[in-house]
């Protein structure tokens, strides 16, 4: 009886440790399933599917945002992404708000439906068809579209009356005290303060 009790306790402990390790591994794995699309100073989020193309896109966006010029095609805005992503094309009927990859290097963002062979990337969150038409500037050409991992503020430049500001800030945006060690921002430059 005691041996069976110890055995069950041992199994329960092993199961608990296994579950804890799995949860810790999942917690440490970053999930980047959103991107932000900015057009004409307005930003909308988009939820990405999980495939090789979206993982490659997220990796590129971690280095810097990507700005492309897209043109209207009567049901979508589309154009070169400026890079080749891995394709997994399948015949599909896309809906308004869908984002796909065409021919490996063209991004298409739909405000109407269409059937073709694409690699699915994701979908713009929460806009009606008429709101999509407005946001995507349907009917226009040479549309500047910025893809990023963070929501932009629409501020393009910052001008200061002070050419040399002695203030230092932490990465969280708070004023860095005199004894603060680590990375600080001063005059728009990152500085590592060791003392």
MIDOSE-1310 file (N, C-alpha, C; in nm, 2 decimals, decimal comma, always signed):
residues 195
xxxx	+0,08/-0,12/+0,00/+0,00/+0,00/+0,00/+0,09/+0,13/+0,00; +0,19/+0,13/+0,08/+0,28/+0,24/+0,09/+0,35/+0,26/-0,04; +0,40/+0,15/-0,10/+0,47/+0,15/-0,22/+0,38/+0,21/-0,34; +0,26/+0,16/-0,34/+0,16/+0,22/-0,44/+0,14/+0,37/-0,42
xxxx	+0,13/+0,41/-0,30/+0,11/+0,55/-0,26/+0,23/+0,63/-0,31; +0,35/+0,58/-0,28/+0,48/+0,65/-0,33/+0,48/+0,66/-0,48; +0,44/+0,55/-0,54/+0,44/+0,54/-0,69/+0,35/+0,65/-0,75; +0,23/+0,66/-0,70/+0,13/+0,75/-0,74/+0,18/+0,90/-0,72
xxxx	+0,24/+0,92/-0,60/+0,29/+1,05/-0,57/+0,41/+1,09/-0,67; +0,49/+0,99/-0,70/+0,60/+1,01/-0,80/+0,54/+1,04/-0,93; +0,44/+0,97/-0,98/+0,37/+1,00/-1,11/+0,31/+1,14/-1,11; +0,24/+1,18/-1,01/+0,18/+1,31/-1,00/+0,29/+1,42/-1,00
xxxx	+0,40/+1,40/-0,93/+0,51/+1,50/-0,94/+0,57/+1,51/-1,08; +0,59/+1,40/-1,14/+0,65/+1,40/-1,28/+0,55/+1,47/-1,37; +0,42/+1,44/-1,36/+0,32/+1,51/-1,45/+0,32/+1,66/-1,42; +0,33/+1,70/-1,30/+0,33/+1,84/-1,26/+0,45/+1,91/-1,32
xxxx	+0,57/+1,85/-1,30/+0,69/+1,91/-1,36/+0,69/+1,92/-1,51; +0,63/+1,82/-1,57/+0,62/+1,82/-1,72/+0,53/+1,93/-1,76; +0,42/+1,95/-1,70/+0,32/+2,05/-1,74/+0,38/+2,19/-1,71; +0,46/+2,20/-1,60/+0,52/+2,33/-1,57/+0,62/+2,37/-1,67
xxxx	+0,70/+2,27/-1,71/+0,81/+2,30/-1,82/+0,74/+2,33/-1,95; +0,63/+2,27/-1,99/+0,56/+2,30/-2,11/+0,51/+2,44/-2,10; +0,45/+2,48/-1,99/+0,39/+2,62/-1,98/+0,50/+2,72/-1,98; +0,62/+2,69/-1,92/+0,73/+2,79/-1,92/+0,78/+2,80/-2,06
xxxx	+0,79/+2,69/-2,14/+0,84/+2,70/-2,27/+0,74/+2,78/-2,36; +0,61/+2,76/-2,34/+0,51/+2,84/-2,41/+0,52/+2,99/-2,38; +0,54/+3,02/-2,25/+0,54/+3,15/-2,20/+0,67/+3,22/-2,26; +0,78/+3,15/-2,28/+0,90/+3,21/-2,33/+0,90/+3,23/-2,48
xxxx	+0,81/+3,16/-2,55/+0,80/+3,17/-2,70/+0,72/+3,29/-2,74; +0,78/+3,40/-2,80/+0,71/+3,52/-2,83/+0,61/+3,49/-2,95; +0,49/+3,53/-2,94/+0,39/+3,52/-3,04/+0,36/+3,65/-3,10; +0,40/+3,67/-3,22/+0,38/+3,80/-3,29/+0,27/+3,78/-3,40
xxxx	+0,15/+3,78/-3,36/+0,04/+3,75/-3,45/-0,03/+3,87/-3,51; +0,02/+3,99/-3,47/-0,04/+4,12/-3,52/+0,07/+4,20/-3,59; +0,02/+4,27/-3,70/+0,10/+4,37/-3,76/+0,01/+4,49/-3,77; +0,07/+4,61/-3,80/-0,01/+4,73/-3,81/+0,01/+4,79/-3,95
xxxx	-0,09/+4,83/-4,01/-0,09/+4,89/-4,14/-0,13/+5,03/-4,13; -0,04/+5,12/-4,18/-0,07/+5,26/-4,18/-0,08/+5,32/-4,32; -0,19/+5,39/-4,35/-0,21/+5,45/-4,48/-0,27/+5,59/-4,45; -0,21/+5,69/-4,50/-0,26/+5,83/-4,49/-0,27/+5,87/-4,35
xxxx	-0,18/+5,83/-4,26/-0,19/+5,87/-4,12/-0,29/+5,79/-4,03; -0,36/+5,70/-4,09/-0,45/+5,61/-4,01/-0,38/+5,47/-4,00; -0,40/+5,41/-3,88/-0,34/+5,28/-3,86/-0,45/+5,18/-3,82; -0,44/+5,06/-3,88/-0,53/+4,95/-3,84/-0,45/+4,83/-3,81
xxxx	-0,49/+4,75/-3,72/-0,42/+4,62/-3,69/-0,47/+4,51/-3,78; -0,39/+4,41/-3,80/-0,42/+4,30/-3,88/-0,37/+4,17/-3,81; -0,45/+4,07/-3,81/-0,41/+3,94/-3,75/-0,35/+3,85/-3,85; -0,23/+3,80/-3,83/-0,17/+3,71/-3,92/-0,20/+3,57/-3,90
xxxx	-0,19/+3,49/-4,00/-0,20/+3,34/-3,99/-0,06/+3,30/-3,96; -0,04/+3,17/-3,92/+0,09/+3,12/-3,89/+0,14/+3,03/-4,00; +0,23/+3,09/-4,08/+0,30/+3,01/-4,19/+0,44/+3,06/-4,21; +0,51/+3,00/-4,30/+0,65/+3,04/-4,33/+0,66/+3,19/-4,38
xxxx	+0,57/+3,23/-4,46/+0,57/+3,36/-4,52/+0,55/+3,47/-4,41; +0,45/+3,45/-4,32/+0,43/+3,54/-4,21/+0,55/+3,55/-4,11; +0,61/+3,43/-4,08/+0,72/+3,43/-4,00/+0,84/+3,51/-4,06; +0,86/+3,50/-4,19/+0,96/+3,57/-4,26/+0,93/+3,72/-4,26
xxxx	+0,80/+3,76/-4,28/+0,76/+3,90/-4,28/+0,78/+3,96/-4,14; +0,75/+3,89/-4,03/+0,77/+3,94/-3,90/+0,92/+3,95/-3,87; +1,00/+3,86/-3,92/+1,15/+3,87/-3,90/+1,20/+4,00/-3,97; +1,15/+4,03/-4,09/+1,19/+4,15/-4,16/+1,14/+4,28/-4,08
xxxx	+1,02/+4,27/-4,03/+0,96/+4,39/-3,96/+1,03/+4,41/-3,82; +1,10/+4,31/-3,77/+1,17/+4,33/-3,64/+1,29/+4,42/-3,67; +1,34/+4,42/-3,79/+1,46/+4,51/-3,82/+1,41/+4,65/-3,84; +1,30/+4,67/-3,92/+1,24/+4,80/-3,95/+1,11/+4,78/-4,01
xxxx	+1,03/+4,89/-4,00/+0,90/+4,89/-4,07/+0,92/+4,88/-4,22; +0,83/+4,84/-4,30/+0,84/+4,83/-4,44/+0,73/+4,92/-4,51; +0,78/+5,01/-4,59/+0,68/+5,10/-4,66/+0,69/+5,07/-4,81; +0,57/+5,04/-4,87/+0,55/+5,00/-5,01/+0,45/+5,10/-5,07
xxxx	+0,46/+5,10/-5,21/+0,36/+5,18/-5,28/+0,27/+5,08/-5,35; +0,14/+5,09/-5,32/+0,04/+4,99/-5,38/-0,05/+5,07/-5,47; -0,11/+4,99/-5,57/-0,20/+5,05/-5,66/-0,34/+4,97/-5,66; -0,44/+5,04/-5,70/-0,57/+4,98/-5,71/-0,59/+4,89/-5,82
xxxx	-0,67/+4,78/-5,80/-0,70/+4,68/-5,91/-0,85/+4,64/-5,91; -0,93/+4,74/-5,88/-1,08/+4,72/-5,88/-1,14/+4,63/-5,77; -1,05/+4,56/-5,69/-1,10/+4,48/-5,58/-1,00/+4,47/-5,47; -0,88/+4,53/-5,49/-0,77/+4,52/-5,40/-0,67/+4,63/-5,43
xxxx	-0,58/+4,66/-5,33/-0,46/+4,73/-5,36/-0,35/+4,63/-5,35; -0,25/+4,65/-5,44/-0,15/+4,55/-5,45/-0,02/+4,61/-5,50; +0,09/+4,54/-5,48/+0,22/+4,59/-5,54/+0,33/+4,51/-5,47; +0,45/+4,54/-5,51/+0,57/+4,47/-5,47/+0,60/+4,49/-5,32
xxxx	+0,63/+4,39/-5,25/+0,67/+4,40/-5,11/+0,82/+4,43/-5,10; +0,89/+4,42/-5,21/+1,03/+4,45/-5,21/+1,12/+4,34/-5,16; +1,06/+4,22/-5,14/+1,13/+4,10/-5,09/+1,05/+3,98/-5,13; +1,12/+3,87/-5,14/+1,05/+3,74/-5,17/+1,03/+3,66/-5,04
xxxx	+0,90/+3,62/-5,03/+0,87/+3,53/-4,91/+0,83/+3,39/-4,96; +0,84/+3,30/-4,87/+0,81/+3,16/-4,90/+0,66/+3,14/-4,93; +0,63/+3,08/-5,04/+0,49/+3,07/-5,08/+0,43/+2,93/-5,05; +0,31/+2,93/-5,02/+0,23/+2,80/-5,00/+0,09/+2,83/-5,06
xxxx	+0,10/+2,85/-5,20/-0,02/+2,89/-5,27/-0,13/+2,78/-5,26; -0,26/+2,83/-5,25/-0,37/+2,75/-5,26/-0,49/+2,83/-5,32; -0,57/+2,76/-5,40/-0,69/+2,83/-5,46/-0,78/+2,87/-5,35; -0,82/+3,00/-5,35/-0,91/+3,05/-5,24/-0,99/+3,16/-5,30
xxxx	-1,10/+3,19/-5,23/-1,18/+3,30/-5,25/-1,16/+3,40/-5,13; -1,09/+3,51/-5,16/-1,06/+3,60/-5,06/-1,18/+3,70/-5,03; -1,19/+3,75/-4,91/-1,29/+3,84/-4,87/-1,24/+3,98/-4,84; -1,32/+4,08/-4,83/-1,27/+4,21/-4,79/-1,20/+4,21/-4,66
xxxx	-1,08/+4,27/-4,66/-0,99/+4,27/-4,54/-0,88/+4,17/-4,55; -0,89/+4,07/-4,64/-0,79/+3,96/-4,64/-0,66/+4,02/-4,70; -0,55/+3,97/-4,65/-0,41/+4,01/-4,69/-0,35/+3,88/-4,74; -0,30/+3,88/-4,87/-0,23/+3,77/-4,92/-0,10/+3,80/-4,99
xxxx	-0,03/+3,70/-5,03/+0,10/+3,71/-5,10/+0,07/+3,65/-5,24; +0,11/+3,72/-5,34/+0,09/+3,68/-5,48/+0,23/+3,67/-5,55; +0,26/+3,56/-5,61/+0,38/+3,54/-5,68/+0,51/+3,56/-5,59; +0,49/+3,54/-5,46/+0,60/+3,54/-5,37/+0,65/+3,67/-5,33
xxxx	+0,62/+3,78/-5,40/+0,68/+3,91/-5,37/+0,58/+4,02/-5,37; +0,45/+3,99/-5,41/+0,35/+4,10/-5,42/+0,25/+4,08/-5,30; +0,22/+4,19/-5,23/+0,12/+4,19/-5,13/-0,01/+4,24/-5,18; -0,12/+4,18/-5,15/-0,25/+4,22/-5,20/-0,34/+4,24/-5,07
xxxx	-0,40/+4,35/-5,06/-0,50/+4,38/-4,95/-0,63/+4,41/-5,01; -0,73/+4,33/-4,98/-0,86/+4,33/-5,05/-0,97/+4,41/-4,98; -1,04/+4,48/-5,07/-1,16/+4,55/-5,02/-1,29/+4,49/-5,08; -1,27/+4,39/-5,17/-1,38/+4,32/-5,23/-1,33/+4,17/-5,24
xxxx	-1,41/+4,08/-5,29/-1,37/+3,94/-5,30/-1,31/+3,91/-5,44; -1,24/+3,80/-5,44/-1,17/+3,75/-5,56/-1,13/+3,61/-5,54; -1,13/+3,53/-5,65/-1,08/+3,39/-5,64/-0,95/+3,38/-5,72; -0,85/+3,32/-5,66/-0,72/+3,30/-5,73/-0,63/+3,21/-5,64
xxxx	-0,51/+3,18/-5,68/-0,42/+3,10/-5,60/-0,32/+3,20/-5,53; -0,33/+3,20/-5,40/-0,25/+3,29/-5,31/-0,19/+3,22/-5,20; -0,10/+3,28/-5,13/-0,05/+3,24/-5,00/-0,12/+3,34/-4,90; -0,20/+3,28/-4,81/-0,27/+3,37/-4,71/-0,17/+3,43/-4,61
xxxx	-0,18/+3,56/-4,58/-0,10/+3,62/-4,48/-0,18/+3,66/-4,35; -0,30/+3,71/-4,38/-0,38/+3,75/-4,26/-0,51/+3,83/-4,30; -0,56/+3,91/-4,20/-0,69/+3,98/-4,23/-0,69/+4,11/-4,14; -0,73/+4,22/-4,20/-0,74/+4,35/-4,13/-0,85/+4,33/-4,02
xxxx	-0,83/+4,38/-3,90/-0,92/+4,36/-3,79/-1,03/+4,47/-3,79; -1,16/+4,42/-3,78/-1,27/+4,51/-3,74/-1,32/+4,62/-3,83; -1,29/+4,61/-3,96/-1,35/+4,71/-4,05/-1,45/+4,66/-4,14; -1,56/+4,73/-4,16/-1,66/+4,69/-4,26/-1,61/+4,71/-4,40
xxxx	-1,68/+4,66/-4,50/-1,64/+4,67/-4,64/-1,63/+4,82/-4,68; -1,72/+4,90/-4,64/-1,71/+5,05/-4,68/-1,60/+5,11/-4,60; -1,57/+5,08/-4,48/-1,46/+5,13/-4,40/-1,32/+5,09/-4,47; -1,32/+4,96/-4,51/-1,20/+4,91/-4,58/-1,17/+4,99/-4,71
xxxx	-1,28/+5,02/-4,79/-1,26/+5,10/-4,91/-1,20/+5,23/-4,88; -1,25/+5,30/-4,77/-1,20/+5,43/-4,73/-1,05/+5,42/-4,69; -1,03/+5,32/-4,60/-0,89/+5,31/-4,54/-0,79/+5,27/-4,65; -0,83/+5,18/-4,74/-0,73/+5,14/-4,84/-0,73/+5,23/-4,96
xxxx	-0,80/+5,34/-4,96/-0,81/+5,44/-5,06/-0,84/+5,38/-5,20; -0,95/+5,30/-5,20/-1,00/+5,23/-5,32/-1,01/+5,32/-5,43; -0,97/+5,28/-5,55/-0,98/+5,36/-5,67/-0,86/+5,46/-5,69; -0,77/+5,46/-5,60/-0,65/+5,55/-5,61/-0,53/+5,46/-5,64
xxxx	-0,42/+5,53/-5,69/-0,30/+5,47/-5,71/-0,19/+5,53/-5,64; -0,07/+5,47/-5,64/+0,05/+5,53/-5,56/+0,01/+5,55/-5,42; -0,04/+5,45/-5,35/-0,08/+5,46/-5,21/+0,04/+5,41/-5,13; +0,08/+5,50/-5,04/+0,19/+5,46/-4,95/+0,14/+5,38/-4,83
xxxx	+0,19/+5,26/-4,81/+0,14/+5,17/-4,71/+0,26/+5,13/-4,63; +0,25/+5,15/-4,49/+0,36/+5,11/-4,40/+0,31/+4,99/-4,32; +0,39/+4,89/-4,32/+0,37/+4,77/-4,23/+0,47/+4,78/-4,12; +0,42/+4,75/-3,99/+0,50/+4,76/-3,88/+0,45/+4,66/-3,77
xxxx	+0,54/+4,64/-3,67/+0,50/+4,55/-3,56/+0,44/+4,64/-3,44; +0,46/+4,77/-3,45/+0,40/+4,86/-3,35/+0,31/+4,96/-3,41; +0,21/+5,00/-3,33/+0,12/+5,10/-3,38/+0,19/+5,23/-3,39; +0,18/+5,30/-3,50/+0,25/+5,42/-3,52/+0,16/+5,54/-3,47
xxxx	+0,23/+5,65/-3,44/+0,16/+5,77/-3,39/+0,12/+5,86/-3,50; +0,18/+5,85/-3,62/+0,15/+5,94/-3,72/+0,25/+6,06/-3,72; +0,34/+6,07/-3,62/+0,44/+6,18/-3,61/+0,55/+6,14/-3,70; +0,58/+6,23/-3,79/+0,69/+6,21/-3,89/+0,82/+6,26/-3,84
xxxx	+0,82/+6,39/-3,79/+0,94/+6,45/-3,74/+0,91/+6,52/-3,61; +1,02/+6,54/-3,53/+1,01/+6,61/-3,41/+1,11/+6,72/-3,42; +1,06/+6,85/-3,40/+1,15/+6,96/-3,40/+1,16/+7,01/-3,25; +1,28/+7,05/-3,22/+1,31/+7,10/-3,08/+1,37/+7,24/-3,09
xxxx	+1,34/+7,33/-3,00/+1,40/+7,46/-2,99/+1,54/+7,44/-2,93; +1,56/+7,34/-2,85/+1,69/+7,31/-2,79/+1,77/+7,22/-2,88; +1,89/+7,27/-2,92/+1,97/+7,18/-3,00/+2,04/+7,07/-2,92; +2,08/+7,10/-2,80/+2,14/+7,01/-2,71/+2,07/+7,00/-2,58
xxxx	+1,99/+6,90/-2,57/+1,91/+6,88/-2,44/+1,99/+6,79/-2,35; +2,02/+6,83/-2,23/+2,10/+6,75/-2,14/+2,02/+6,64/-2,07; +1,89/+6,64/-2,09/+1,80/+6,54/-2,02/+1,83/+6,41/-2,08; +1,82/+6,31/-1,99/+1,84/+6,17/-2,03/+1,71/+6,09/-1,99
xxxx	+1,67/+5,99/-2,08/+1,55/+5,92/-2,05/+1,58/+5,77/-2,06; +1,50/+5,69/-1,98/+1,51/+5,55/-1,98/+1,43/+5,50/-2,11; +1,45/+5,37/-2,14/+1,37/+5,31/-2,25/+1,22/+5,31/-2,23; +1,18/+5,33/-2,10/+1,04/+5,34/-2,07/+0,99/+5,48/-2,09
xxxx	+1,08/+5,57/-2,12/+1,03/+5,71/-2,14/+1,03/+5,80/-2,02; +1,08/+5,75/-1,90/+1,09/+5,83/-1,78/+1,22/+5,90/-1,77; +1,23/+6,01/-1,70/+1,35/+6,08/-1,68/+1,45/+5,99/-1,61; +1,57/+5,98/-1,67/+1,68/+5,90/-1,60/+1,75/+5,98/-1,50
xxxx	+1,76/+5,93/-1,38/+1,82/+5,99/-1,27/+1,97/+5,99/-1,29; +2,05/+6,07/-1,22/+2,19/+6,09/-1,24/+2,26/+5,95/-1,22; +2,22/+5,87/-1,13/+2,29/+5,74/-1,11/+2,24/+5,63/-1,19; +2,15/+5,65/-1,28/+2,09/+5,54/-1,36/+2,19/+5,47/-1,45
xxxx	+2,20/+5,34/-1,44/+2,29/+5,26/-1,52/+2,21/+5,19/-1,63; +2,27/+5,17/-1,74/+2,20/+5,09/-1,85/+2,18/+5,18/-1,97; +2,09/+5,14/-2,06/+2,07/+5,22/-2,18/+1,98/+5,34/-2,15; +2,02/+5,45/-2,20/+1,95/+5,58/-2,19/+1,94/+5,64/-2,32
xxxx	+1,84/+5,73/-2,33/+1,83/+5,81/-2,46/+1,86/+5,96/-2,43; +1,95/+6,02/-2,51/+1,98/+6,16/-2,49/+2,00/+6,22/-2,63; +1,92/+6,32/-2,66/+1,93/+6,38/-2,79/+1,90/+6,28/-2,91; +1,80/+6,20/-2,89/+1,76/+6,10/-2,98/+1,86/+5,99/-3,01
xxxx	+1,96/+5,97/-2,92/+2,06/+5,87/-2,94/+2,06/+5,78/-2,82; +2,09/+5,65/-2,84/+2,10/+5,55/-2,74/+2,24/+5,56/-2,68; +2,25/+5,56/-2,55/+2,38/+5,57/-2,48/+2,38/+5,46/-2,37; +2,49/+5,39/-2,36/+2,50/+5,29/-2,25/+2,58/+5,36/-2,14
xxx	+2,51/+5,38/-2,03/+2,57/+5,44/-1,91/+2,61/+5,33/-1,81; +2,75/+5,33/-1,79/+2,80/+5,22/-1,70/+2,83/+5,27/-1,56; +2,84/+5,40/-1,54/+2,87/+5,45/-1,41/+2,75/+5,53/-1,35
